[in-house]
Amino acid sequence: MSTEESIKDIVVKIVHCDKSVLTPESTFKELNADSLDIVQILVALEDNFGIEIPEEDAQKFTSFGDVVAYVDSKLAEKK
């Protein structure tokens, strides 16, 4: 499973949206994700991928694509 697919599964489970609406351009606002949802997503990403997402980095995320790119870059650093 790709990183993007894994992240989609996490977001869908927490935000309760349809997987088909998740595009790289999707914003959390469009998904009706509130701040608690976003925190839960970040914690799930950290646990799932074994990475740390500092708050100052998380505040820069404006779209689903930003999250995927960030996680991909963190995973590349670990290799």
N, C-alpha and C positions, 0 to 999 in steps of 0.2 A: 504494500500500500504506500502511495506517495505521501510526502509530508503534507501536501495540500489536502489530500483526501482525509488524512488523520485529523487535521485541524478542522475540516468541515464537519466531521463526525462530532468533535468536541463542541463546536459552536451550535450545531443542530440540537444536540442533547440539552444544552444549557438554555438556549434562546427559544427553543421550540418553533423553529422556522423550517420551511421546506428546503431540502438540500439544493434543489434546482434554482433557488433565488440567490444562492451564494456565488457571486462572481468576484473577480479581483477588485472591481470597482465598488462593490457593496460596502456601505458604511454601517457602523453599529447603530446609528440613528435610524437608518432605513429598515434595519432588522428589528427595531423597537427594543433594543438591548439597553437596559438601564445600567447604572454604575455597578450595582451588585453583580449583574450578569457578566460585565466586563472583568471584574475582579475574579469571579469564578472561572472564567475562560483563561485568564492569565495563570492562575494557580494550576489549572488542569494542564495547560501547556508546559509549565515548569515541571510538573510531576511526570507527564507523559514522555517528554523529550529529555529530561534530566538537565535542563538549562535554567539559568536565572535571568529574569526580565526585570531590570531596575525600573522603578517608577518613572524616572525621567525619560527612559526609552519608550515605555508603554504610552506615555502621554503624546508621543509623536505619531502613533498609529491613527490614520484617518480612514483606512479602508481594510477590507479583508486581505487584499493583496499585500498591503504593508506588513500585516502580521505574518503571512506566509514567507515573504522575503526575509523578514527579521529572523524567523525560526530557522529558515534554510541557512542564513549566514552564521548563526550561532552553532548550528550543527556542523558546518564546514570548519569552524574554528576548533571544534573538539577533535577533529580527525588528525 
